[in-house]
Amino acid sequence: MKRAVNDLAMFGGSPAFLRPLLVGRPNKIDRSRFLDRMNWALDNQWLSNGGPLVREFEERVADSAGVRNCVATCNATAALQLYARAAGLTGEIIMPSLTFIATAHAMRWLGLKPVFCDIDRETGCLDVSNVEAVLSEHTGAILGVHLWGRVCPAEDLEKLAADRGVPLFFDAAHAFGCTSFGRTVGGFGAVEVFSFHATKVVSAFEGGAVVTDDDELAKQVRALHNFGFGGHGNFAGGTNAKLSEAGAAMGLTSLDAFGETVAHNQENYELYRSELDGVPGVDLVEFDSHEHNNYQYAIIDIDDDVTGIDRNLVQELLLAEQVVAKPYFSPSCHEQTPYRAENPVSLPETEYLSRRVLAVPTGTQTNREDIRRVCGLIRLAAAEGRTISDRWRRQKCLDSEMSAKHGQPGH
Ligand code: T4K
């Protein structure tokens, strides 16, 4: 365990990890079950277009989410777009900016206009009063995001959307298996969208799903994700956003492991909590223990006024130690191209949180010793933050002086 600033890899010490420890490492699965399913698909010679594995995956996802319909898709980005097309959305889509860029890009790609709305800094999710303030006659829909698996104020948004007659849907990419006031994610709004990307708690390599209790909407989404083909041929136009049988084989095997994955994630989360307890200026983002959580993200919040070291430098420090932490989500969407030019807006709460948060490694490939080591580094960073920041700045100045001196001729 490193105890001194001199030991840090950014100042010449050896890295704390021999090989990279990554946020987003795919979770463990039972490989033989996966291969059995793959062999079965190959033997059956049915590899895509709504085959038996996809149908089974859809049934199990719908069951878990407590809804009647699930349409499995090639990813969540396409799934968001399928709903937007099926519902005929137009105009502005109100959404948070503290989310993965896909939430915004998915809508903009269809010619819809993301309207970013500020969040509640305590939850990281949409603040309903802010949503109300930006609702207008141009609003086409409200798109809530369950950031890090913490369910946004879905019931309050449902009330607001119903009062104002505006469609409401949710990007639940992070929230498979989570609940809010006992209600399972999947049944809020018109539809909810899951991601089953390789980095997610349930992985289909790449994958997503639209889930809903609205049978008619599900039928339309199903047709749209398969070129518009329905029972009576090509009636609606559409795209190709299908999940393959290989993706479903992985998704089913990952679903088999879901309970174990979540239990492991929760143990990791509890360990982060105890290891970081009482560290001034570092907080672990909390999950409500009365709800079901999937704990797929472990997020720390760094207050550089207290620690003297900011989030970016903590990320850099960890990287030098072979710990790949990710600033989910920074910069937030409205601070990125093309939105900062197209739709300049100031969102103080979003900007405040986005500067401070950092996802640290968890998942079933991360063990207790890994977490103890990561926390040791974070504790050292927080305790010696000012010294590290000053020394890093001096080192950077020296580096740039040296490269100016020895720069290649002609540069
Ligand atoms: N809405 C929200 C709120 C989302 O978070 C996302 C996706 C979406 C919508 C869209 O869902 P999809 O259309 O993707 O289904 C990653 C994922 O690619 C993305 O799916 C995810 N959110 C986002 C939060 O994380 P990046 O840009 O951070 O990916 P990348 O390549 O830097 O990888 C992330 C980490 O995972 C790295 O540390 C490397 C590690 N990794 C990654 C892969 C793919 C592995 O260790 N193994 C792997 O196989 O976006």
Boltz pocket constraint, residues with backbone or C-beta under 6 A from the ligand:
constraints:
  - pocket:
      binder: B
      contacts: [[A, 22], [A, 23], [A, 24], [A, 25], [A, 26], [A, 74], [A, 75], [A, 76], [A, 77], [A, 78], [A, 99], [A, 100], [A, 102], [A, 103], [A, 145], [A, 171], [A, 173], [A, 174], [A, 194], [A, 195], [A, 196], [A, 197], [A, 198], [A, 199], [A, 207], [A, 208], [A, 324], [A, 326], [A, 328]]
      max_distance: 6.0
